[in-house]
Amino acid sequence: MSKKEKRWRVFYKFMYIFFYGFILPFALLMFFLGEDKFPYTLLPVALGLPVMKSNHIQRIREKEQTY
């Protein structure tokens, strides 16, 4: 694993913790308390973040193998 891949993995780990640990629970809590509407805008991010990570890491690996 290269330095670039390690840095991106740390970045994605931070994003997972921040998004799934803070933003999404807070939005759902506000919805269940009746303060806000259902967070439809967060659904694509919640579903797309793991896919985005895997595609990006795979692209980094492919790019490094060509050099």
PyMOL Python script that loads the backbone (N, CA, C, O; Angstrom):
from pymol import cmd

cmd.read_pdbstr("""\
ATOM      1  N   MET A   1       0.850  -1.164   0.000  1.00  0.00           N
ATOM      2  CA  MET A   1       0.000   0.000   0.000  1.00  0.00           C
ATOM      3  C   MET A   1       0.904   1.237   0.000  1.00  0.00           C
ATOM      4  O   MET A   1       1.828   1.348   0.806  1.00  0.00           O
ATOM      5  N   SER A   2       0.625   2.138  -0.895  1.00  0.00           N
ATOM      6  CA  SER A   2       1.457   3.324  -1.025  1.00  0.00           C
ATOM      7  C   SER A   2       1.048   4.399  -0.016  1.00  0.00           C
ATOM      8  O   SER A   2       0.020   4.289   0.653  1.00  0.00           O
ATOM      9  N   LYS A   3       1.877   5.437   0.075  1.00  0.00           N
ATOM     10  CA  LYS A   3       1.585   6.542   0.978  1.00  0.00           C
ATOM     11  C   LYS A   3       0.296   7.252   0.579  1.00  0.00           C
ATOM     12  O   LYS A   3      -0.512   7.635   1.425  1.00  0.00           O
ATOM     13  N   LYS A   4       0.125   7.416  -0.724  1.00  0.00           N
ATOM     14  CA  LYS A   4      -1.059   8.105  -1.222  1.00  0.00           C
ATOM     15  C   LYS A   4      -2.330   7.336  -0.846  1.00  0.00           C
ATOM     16  O   LYS A   4      -3.317   7.932  -0.416  1.00  0.00           O
ATOM     17  N   GLU A   5      -2.299   6.039  -1.008  1.00  0.00           N
ATOM     18  CA  GLU A   5      -3.463   5.221  -0.655  1.00  0.00           C
ATOM     19  C   GLU A   5      -3.725   5.268   0.847  1.00  0.00           C
ATOM     20  O   GLU A   5      -4.878   5.351   1.268  1.00  0.00           O
ATOM     21  N   LYS A   6      -2.673   5.217   1.657  1.00  0.00           N
ATOM     22  CA  LYS A   6      -2.841   5.293   3.113  1.00  0.00           C
ATOM     23  C   LYS A   6      -3.475   6.619   3.528  1.00  0.00           C
ATOM     24  O   LYS A   6      -4.355   6.650   4.389  1.00  0.00           O
ATOM     25  N   ARG A   7      -3.023   7.716   2.910  1.00  0.00           N
ATOM     26  CA  ARG A   7      -3.595   9.019   3.238  1.00  0.00           C
ATOM     27  C   ARG A   7      -5.069   9.090   2.890  1.00  0.00           C
ATOM     28  O   ARG A   7      -5.868   9.627   3.656  1.00  0.00           O
ATOM     29  N   TRP A   8      -5.429   8.550   1.736  1.00  0.00           N
ATOM     30  CA  TRP A   8      -6.833   8.565   1.343  1.00  0.00           C
ATOM     31  C   TRP A   8      -7.668   7.660   2.236  1.00  0.00           C
ATOM     32  O   TRP A   8      -8.819   7.980   2.532  1.00  0.00           O
ATOM     33  N   ARG A   9      -7.111   6.546   2.665  1.00  0.00           N
ATOM     34  CA  ARG A   9      -7.852   5.666   3.573  1.00  0.00           C
ATOM     35  C   ARG A   9      -8.112   6.364   4.907  1.00  0.00           C
ATOM     36  O   ARG A   9      -9.193   6.220   5.477  1.00  0.00           O
ATOM     37  N   VAL A  10      -7.145   7.108   5.403  1.00  0.00           N
ATOM     38  CA  VAL A  10      -7.335   7.869   6.642  1.00  0.00           C
ATOM     39  C   VAL A  10      -8.407   8.939   6.428  1.00  0.00           C
ATOM     40  O   VAL A  10      -9.255   9.154   7.294  1.00  0.00           O
ATOM     41  N   PHE A  11      -8.367   9.600   5.286  1.00  0.00           N
ATOM     42  CA  PHE A  11      -9.374  10.619   4.972  1.00  0.00           C
ATOM     43  C   PHE A  11     -10.774  10.008   4.953  1.00  0.00           C
ATOM     44  O   PHE A  11     -11.701  10.567   5.538  1.00  0.00           O
ATOM     45  N   TYR A  12     -10.932   8.866   4.287  1.00  0.00           N
ATOM     46  CA  TYR A  12     -12.242   8.228   4.220  1.00  0.00           C
ATOM     47  C   TYR A  12     -12.699   7.722   5.586  1.00  0.00           C
ATOM     48  O   TYR A  12     -13.892   7.755   5.887  1.00  0.00           O
ATOM     49  N   LYS A  13     -11.778   7.259   6.404  1.00  0.00           N
ATOM     50  CA  LYS A  13     -12.132   6.833   7.758  1.00  0.00           C
ATOM     51  C   LYS A  13     -12.676   8.016   8.561  1.00  0.00           C
ATOM     52  O   LYS A  13     -13.668   7.888   9.278  1.00  0.00           O
ATOM     53  N   PHE A  14     -12.014   9.168   8.430  1.00  0.00           N
ATOM     54  CA  PHE A  14     -12.491  10.378   9.082  1.00  0.00           C
ATOM     55  C   PHE A  14     -13.874  10.758   8.564  1.00  0.00           C
ATOM     56  O   PHE A  14     -14.741  11.145   9.348  1.00  0.00           O
ATOM     57  N   MET A  15     -14.090  10.652   7.257  1.00  0.00           N
ATOM     58  CA  MET A  15     -15.389  10.983   6.674  1.00  0.00           C
ATOM     59  C   MET A  15     -16.479  10.043   7.184  1.00  0.00           C
ATOM     60  O   MET A  15     -17.592  10.481   7.474  1.00  0.00           O
ATOM     61  N   TYR A  16     -16.163   8.750   7.296  1.00  0.00           N
ATOM     62  CA  TYR A  16     -17.132   7.788   7.828  1.00  0.00           C
ATOM     63  C   TYR A  16     -17.526   8.160   9.253  1.00  0.00           C
ATOM     64  O   TYR A  16     -18.709   8.192   9.591  1.00  0.00           O
ATOM     65  N   ILE A  17     -16.530   8.439  10.079  1.00  0.00           N
ATOM     66  CA  ILE A  17     -16.805   8.786  11.472  1.00  0.00           C
ATOM     67  C   ILE A  17     -17.623  10.065  11.553  1.00  0.00           C
ATOM     68  O   ILE A  17     -18.592  10.137  12.310  1.00  0.00           O
ATOM     69  N   PHE A  18     -17.243  11.063  10.785  1.00  0.00           N
ATOM     70  CA  PHE A  18     -17.929  12.351  10.811  1.00  0.00           C
ATOM     71  C   PHE A  18     -19.360  12.222  10.293  1.00  0.00           C
ATOM     72  O   PHE A  18     -20.295  12.727  10.915  1.00  0.00           O
ATOM     73  N   PHE A  19     -19.530  11.550   9.160  1.00  0.00           N
ATOM     74  CA  PHE A  19     -20.851  11.491   8.540  1.00  0.00           C
ATOM     75  C   PHE A  19     -21.771  10.509   9.261  1.00  0.00           C
ATOM     76  O   PHE A  19     -22.874  10.869   9.672  1.00  0.00           O
ATOM     77  N   TYR A  20     -21.309   9.258   9.414  1.00  0.00           N
ATOM     78  CA  TYR A  20     -22.160   8.237  10.025  1.00  0.00           C
ATOM     79  C   TYR A  20     -22.236   8.373  11.544  1.00  0.00           C
ATOM     80  O   TYR A  20     -23.175   7.864  12.155  1.00  0.00           O
ATOM     81  N   GLY A  21     -21.281   9.038  12.156  1.00  0.00           N
ATOM     82  CA  GLY A  21     -21.277   9.181  13.601  1.00  0.00           C
ATOM     83  C   GLY A  21     -21.922  10.455  14.101  1.00  0.00           C
ATOM     84  O   GLY A  21     -22.430  10.489  15.222  1.00  0.00           O
ATOM     85  N   PHE A  22     -21.911  11.510  13.289  1.00  0.00           N
ATOM     86  CA  PHE A  22     -22.434  12.790  13.750  1.00  0.00           C
ATOM     87  C   PHE A  22     -23.575  13.332  12.891  1.00  0.00           C
ATOM     88  O   PHE A  22     -24.664  13.594  13.402  1.00  0.00           O
ATOM     89  N   ILE A  23     -23.338  13.499  11.615  1.00  0.00           N
ATOM     90  CA  ILE A  23     -24.307  14.181  10.748  1.00  0.00           C
ATOM     91  C   ILE A  23     -25.593  13.370  10.582  1.00  0.00           C
ATOM     92  O   ILE A  23     -26.686  13.884  10.822  1.00  0.00           O
ATOM     93  N   LEU A  24     -25.467  12.122  10.178  1.00  0.00           N
ATOM     94  CA  LEU A  24     -26.656  11.303   9.937  1.00  0.00           C
ATOM     95  C   LEU A  24     -27.476  11.065  11.210  1.00  0.00           C
ATOM     96  O   LEU A  24     -28.697  11.216  11.164  1.00  0.00           O
ATOM     97  N   PRO A  25     -26.868  10.703  12.338  1.00  0.00           N
ATOM     98  CA  PRO A  25     -27.681  10.548  13.555  1.00  0.00           C
ATOM     99  C   PRO A  25     -28.357  11.847  14.001  1.00  0.00           C
ATOM    100  O   PRO A  25     -29.494  11.832  14.472  1.00  0.00           O
ATOM    101  N   PHE A  26     -27.655  12.961  13.851  1.00  0.00           N
ATOM    102  CA  PHE A  26     -28.250  14.245  14.222  1.00  0.00           C
ATOM    103  C   PHE A  26     -29.452  14.563  13.345  1.00  0.00           C
ATOM    104  O   PHE A  26     -30.485  15.004  13.850  1.00  0.00           O
ATOM    105  N   ALA A  27     -29.334  14.346  12.035  1.00  0.00           N
ATOM    106  CA  ALA A  27     -30.442  14.615  11.122  1.00  0.00           C
ATOM    107  C   ALA A  27     -31.630  13.702  11.416  1.00  0.00           C
ATOM    108  O   ALA A  27     -32.777  14.148  11.391  1.00  0.00           O
ATOM    109  N   LEU A  28     -31.361  12.435  11.693  1.00  0.00           N
ATOM    110  CA  LEU A  28     -32.449  11.514  12.017  1.00  0.00           C
ATOM    111  C   LEU A  28     -33.094  11.855  13.356  1.00  0.00           C
ATOM    112  O   LEU A  28     -34.310  11.730  13.506  1.00  0.00           O
ATOM    113  N   LEU A  29     -32.300  12.281  14.318  1.00  0.00           N
ATOM    114  CA  LEU A  29     -32.838  12.699  15.609  1.00  0.00           C
ATOM    115  C   LEU A  29     -33.760  13.897  15.438  1.00  0.00           C
ATOM    116  O   LEU A  29     -34.843  13.931  16.023  1.00  0.00           O
ATOM    117  N   MET A  30     -33.349  14.869  14.653  1.00  0.00           N
ATOM    118  CA  MET A  30     -34.186  16.037  14.398  1.00  0.00           C
ATOM    119  C   MET A  30     -35.480  15.640  13.692  1.00  0.00           C
ATOM    120  O   MET A  30     -36.536  16.212  13.963  1.00  0.00           O
ATOM    121  N   PHE A  31     -35.403  14.666  12.792  1.00  0.00           N
ATOM    122  CA  PHE A  31     -36.601  14.185  12.108  1.00  0.00           C
ATOM    123  C   PHE A  31     -37.553  13.517  13.093  1.00  0.00           C
ATOM    124  O   PHE A  31     -38.751  13.800  13.081  1.00  0.00           O
ATOM    125  N   PHE A  32     -37.040  12.642  13.938  1.00  0.00           N
ATOM    126  CA  PHE A  32     -37.901  11.924  14.876  1.00  0.00           C
ATOM    127  C   PHE A  32     -38.455  12.832  15.971  1.00  0.00           C
ATOM    128  O   PHE A  32     -39.514  12.544  16.530  1.00  0.00           O
ATOM    129  N   LEU A  33     -37.768  13.903  16.281  1.00  0.00           N
ATOM    130  CA  LEU A  33     -38.286  14.858  17.254  1.00  0.00           C
ATOM    131  C   LEU A  33     -39.292  15.828  16.634  1.00  0.00           C
ATOM    132  O   LEU A  33     -39.918  16.614  17.345  1.00  0.00           O
ATOM    133  N   GLY A  34     -39.447  15.775  15.325  1.00  0.00           N
ATOM    134  CA  GLY A  34     -40.428  16.623  14.655  1.00  0.00           C
ATOM    135  C   GLY A  34     -39.920  18.001  14.302  1.00  0.00           C
ATOM    136  O   GLY A  34     -40.705  18.870  13.923  1.00  0.00           O
ATOM    137  N   GLU A  35     -38.636  18.217  14.416  1.00  0.00           N
ATOM    138  CA  GLU A  35     -38.068  19.533  14.135  1.00  0.00           C
ATOM    139  C   GLU A  35     -37.838  19.776  12.646  1.00  0.00           C
ATOM    140  O   GLU A  35     -37.833  20.921  12.194  1.00  0.00           O
ATOM    141  N   ASP A  36     -37.651  18.724  11.904  1.00  0.00           N
ATOM    142  CA  ASP A  36     -37.234  18.874  10.515  1.00  0.00           C
ATOM    143  C   ASP A  36     -37.918  17.804   9.671  1.00  0.00           C
ATOM    144  O   ASP A  36     -38.495  16.856  10.204  1.00  0.00           O
ATOM    145  N   LYS A  37     -37.849  17.965   8.344  1.00  0.00           N
ATOM    146  CA  LYS A  37     -38.364  16.944   7.432  1.00  0.00           C
ATOM    147  C   LYS A  37     -37.355  15.808   7.325  1.00  0.00           C
ATOM    148  O   LYS A  37     -36.226  15.912   7.804  1.00  0.00           O
ATOM    149  N   PHE A  38     -37.787  14.717   6.685  1.00  0.00           N
ATOM    150  CA  PHE A  38     -36.878  13.582   6.523  1.00  0.00           C
ATOM    151  C   PHE A  38     -35.685  14.005   5.671  1.00  0.00           C
ATOM    152  O   PHE A  38     -35.872  14.677   4.656  1.00  0.00           O
ATOM    153  N   PRO A  39     -34.467  13.630   6.055  1.00  0.00           N
ATOM    154  CA  PRO A  39     -33.262  14.088   5.348  1.00  0.00           C
ATOM    155  C   PRO A  39     -33.010  13.306   4.047  1.00  0.00           C
ATOM    156  O   PRO A  39     -32.101  12.480   3.976  1.00  0.00           O
ATOM    157  N   TYR A  40     -33.817  13.578   3.037  1.00  0.00           N
ATOM    158  CA  TYR A  40     -33.659  12.897   1.746  1.00  0.00           C
ATOM    159  C   TYR A  40     -32.325  13.225   1.084  1.00  0.00           C
ATOM    160  O   TYR A  40     -31.793  12.405   0.335  1.00  0.00           O
ATOM    161  N   THR A  41     -31.785  14.394   1.344  1.00  0.00           N
ATOM    162  CA  THR A  41     -30.519  14.775   0.719  1.00  0.00           C
ATOM    163  C   THR A  41     -29.337  13.973   1.265  1.00  0.00           C
ATOM    164  O   THR A  41     -28.310  13.856   0.597  1.00  0.00           O
ATOM    165  N   LEU A  42     -29.472  13.425   2.461  1.00  0.00           N
ATOM    166  CA  LEU A  42     -28.390  12.647   3.052  1.00  0.00           C
ATOM    167  C   LEU A  42     -28.363  11.204   2.558  1.00  0.00           C
ATOM    168  O   LEU A  42     -27.335  10.537   2.669  1.00  0.00           O
ATOM    169  N   LEU A  43     -29.463  10.717   2.020  1.00  0.00           N
ATOM    170  CA  LEU A  43     -29.517   9.330   1.564  1.00  0.00           C
ATOM    171  C   LEU A  43     -28.517   9.023   0.451  1.00  0.00           C
ATOM    172  O   LEU A  43     -27.818   8.013   0.539  1.00  0.00           O
ATOM    173  N   PRO A  44     -28.417   9.852  -0.594  1.00  0.00           N
ATOM    174  CA  PRO A  44     -27.408   9.539  -1.624  1.00  0.00           C
ATOM    175  C   PRO A  44     -25.978   9.545  -1.084  1.00  0.00           C
ATOM    176  O   PRO A  44     -25.141   8.750  -1.513  1.00  0.00           O
ATOM    177  N   VAL A  45     -25.710  10.428  -0.159  1.00  0.00           N
ATOM    178  CA  VAL A  45     -24.370  10.471   0.428  1.00  0.00           C
ATOM    179  C   VAL A  45     -24.131   9.229   1.275  1.00  0.00           C
ATOM    180  O   VAL A  45     -23.056   8.633   1.214  1.00  0.00           O
ATOM    181  N   ALA A  46     -25.122   8.837   2.061  1.00  0.00           N
ATOM    182  CA  ALA A  46     -24.984   7.663   2.921  1.00  0.00           C
ATOM    183  C   ALA A  46     -24.790   6.392   2.104  1.00  0.00           C
ATOM    184  O   ALA A  46     -24.032   5.506   2.499  1.00  0.00           O
ATOM    185  N   LEU A  47     -25.463   6.304   0.982  1.00  0.00           N
ATOM    186  CA  LEU A  47     -25.325   5.122   0.131  1.00  0.00           C
ATOM    187  C   LEU A  47     -24.126   5.215  -0.804  1.00  0.00           C
ATOM    188  O   LEU A  47     -23.554   4.194  -1.186  1.00  0.00           O
ATOM    189  N   GLY A  48     -23.748   6.419  -1.169  1.00  0.00           N
ATOM    190  CA  GLY A  48     -22.687   6.593  -2.146  1.00  0.00           C
ATOM    191  C   GLY A  48     -21.279   6.673  -1.581  1.00  0.00           C
ATOM    192  O   GLY A  48     -20.316   6.445  -2.314  1.00  0.00           O
ATOM    193  N   LEU A  49     -21.132   6.984  -0.325  1.00  0.00           N
ATOM    194  CA  LEU A  49     -19.795   7.139   0.257  1.00  0.00           C
ATOM    195  C   LEU A  49     -18.965   5.858   0.198  1.00  0.00           C
ATOM    196  O   LEU A  49     -17.798   5.932  -0.187  1.00  0.00           O
ATOM    197  N   PRO A  50     -19.494   4.699   0.555  1.00  0.00           N
ATOM    198  CA  PRO A  50     -18.685   3.473   0.437  1.00  0.00           C
ATOM    199  C   PRO A  50     -18.330   3.136  -1.014  1.00  0.00           C
ATOM    200  O   PRO A  50     -17.229   2.663  -1.295  1.00  0.00           O
ATOM    201  N   VAL A  51     -19.259   3.381  -1.923  1.00  0.00           N
ATOM    202  CA  VAL A  51     -18.994   3.123  -3.342  1.00  0.00           C
ATOM    203  C   VAL A  51     -17.922   4.075  -3.855  1.00  0.00           C
ATOM    204  O   VAL A  51     -17.018   3.668  -4.584  1.00  0.00           O
ATOM    205  N   MET A  52     -18.026   5.338  -3.474  1.00  0.00           N
ATOM    206  CA  MET A  52     -17.044   6.333  -3.890  1.00  0.00           C
ATOM    207  C   MET A  52     -15.657   5.963  -3.370  1.00  0.00           C
ATOM    208  O   MET A  52     -14.669   6.081  -4.094  1.00  0.00           O
ATOM    209  N   LYS A  53     -15.583   5.515  -2.118  1.00  0.00           N
ATOM    210  CA  LYS A  53     -14.295   5.125  -1.541  1.00  0.00           C
ATOM    211  C   LYS A  53     -13.681   3.963  -2.297  1.00  0.00           C
ATOM    212  O   LYS A  53     -12.506   4.013  -2.658  1.00  0.00           O
ATOM    213  N   SER A  54     -14.453   2.925  -2.541  1.00  0.00           N
ATOM    214  CA  SER A  54     -13.898   1.752  -3.221  1.00  0.00           C
ATOM    215  C   SER A  54     -13.454   2.081  -4.642  1.00  0.00           C
ATOM    216  O   SER A  54     -12.401   1.621  -5.082  1.00  0.00           O
ATOM    217  N   ASN A  55     -14.243   2.867  -5.360  1.00  0.00           N
ATOM    218  CA  ASN A  55     -13.850   3.257  -6.717  1.00  0.00           C
ATOM    219  C   ASN A  55     -12.588   4.109  -6.712  1.00  0.00           C
ATOM    220  O   ASN A  55     -11.713   3.929  -7.559  1.00  0.00           O
ATOM    221  N   HIS A  56     -12.491   5.030  -5.772  1.00  0.00           N
ATOM    222  CA  HIS A  56     -11.329   5.915  -5.723  1.00  0.00           C
ATOM    223  C   HIS A  56     -10.058   5.148  -5.357  1.00  0.00           C
ATOM    224  O   HIS A  56      -9.013   5.360  -5.973  1.00  0.00           O
ATOM    225  N   ILE A  57     -10.132   4.262  -4.366  1.00  0.00           N
ATOM    226  CA  ILE A  57      -8.970   3.469  -3.973  1.00  0.00           C
ATOM    227  C   ILE A  57      -8.539   2.551  -5.111  1.00  0.00           C
ATOM    228  O   ILE A  57      -7.347   2.368  -5.357  1.00  0.00           O
ATOM    229  N   GLN A  58      -9.519   1.977  -5.801  1.00  0.00           N
ATOM    230  CA  GLN A  58      -9.195   1.113  -6.946  1.00  0.00           C
ATOM    231  C   GLN A  58      -8.499   1.902  -8.044  1.00  0.00           C
ATOM    232  O   GLN A  58      -7.548   1.409  -8.651  1.00  0.00           O
ATOM    233  N   ARG A  59      -8.961   3.119  -8.309  1.00  0.00           N
ATOM    234  CA  ARG A  59      -8.339   3.962  -9.326  1.00  0.00           C
ATOM    235  C   ARG A  59      -6.907   4.331  -8.939  1.00  0.00           C
ATOM    236  O   ARG A  59      -6.028   4.386  -9.798  1.00  0.00           O
ATOM    237  N   ILE A  60      -6.671   4.581  -7.658  1.00  0.00           N
ATOM    238  CA  ILE A  60      -5.314   4.882  -7.191  1.00  0.00           C
ATOM    239  C   ILE A  60      -4.407   3.683  -7.412  1.00  0.00           C
ATOM    240  O   ILE A  60      -3.280   3.840  -7.881  1.00  0.00           O
ATOM    241  N   ARG A  61      -4.882   2.483  -7.080  1.00  0.00           N
ATOM    242  CA  ARG A  61      -4.091   1.274  -7.279  1.00  0.00           C
ATOM    243  C   ARG A  61      -3.756   1.044  -8.745  1.00  0.00           C
ATOM    244  O   ARG A  61      -2.623   0.696  -9.079  1.00  0.00           O
ATOM    245  N   GLU A  62      -4.739   1.238  -9.621  1.00  0.00           N
ATOM    246  CA  GLU A  62      -4.500   1.058 -11.054  1.00  0.00           C
ATOM    247  C   GLU A  62      -3.489   2.075 -11.574  1.00  0.00           C
ATOM    248  O   GLU A  62      -2.628   1.742 -12.389  1.00  0.00           O
ATOM    249  N   LYS A  63      -3.596   3.301 -11.104  1.00  0.00           N
ATOM    250  CA  LYS A  63      -2.683   4.346 -11.546  1.00  0.00           C
ATOM    251  C   LYS A  63      -1.245   4.058 -11.104  1.00  0.00           C
ATOM    252  O   LYS A  63      -0.298   4.318 -11.846  1.00  0.00           O
ATOM    253  N   GLU A  64      -1.093   3.522  -9.897  1.00  0.00           N
ATOM    254  CA  GLU A  64       0.246   3.240  -9.378  1.00  0.00           C
ATOM    255  C   GLU A  64       0.869   2.009 -10.063  1.00  0.00           C
ATOM    256  O   GLU A  64       2.093   1.909 -10.154  1.00  0.00           O
ATOM    257  N   GLN A  65       0.051   1.094 -10.533  1.00  0.00           N
ATOM    258  CA  GLN A  65       0.589  -0.086 -11.194  1.00  0.00           C
ATOM    259  C   GLN A  65       1.125   0.239 -12.582  1.00  0.00           C
ATOM    260  O   GLN A  65       2.001  -0.466 -13.083  1.00  0.00           O
ATOM    261  N   THR A  66       0.614   1.294 -13.212  1.00  0.00           N
ATOM    262  CA  THR A  66       1.084   1.655 -14.541  1.00  0.00           C
ATOM    263  C   THR A  66       2.441   2.341 -14.490  1.00  0.00           C
ATOM    264  O   THR A  66       3.142   2.377 -15.502  1.00  0.00           O
ATOM    265  N   TYR A  67       2.831   2.884 -13.346  1.00  0.00           N
ATOM    266  CA  TYR A  67       4.129   3.567 -13.261  1.00  0.00           C
ATOM    267  C   TYR A  67       5.259   2.596 -13.000  1.00  0.00           C
ATOM    268  O   TYR A  67       6.416   3.006 -12.900  1.00  0.00           O
TER     269      TYR A  67
END
""", "prot")
cmd.dss("prot")
cmd.show_as("cartoon", "prot")
cmd.util.cbc("prot")
cmd.orient("prot")
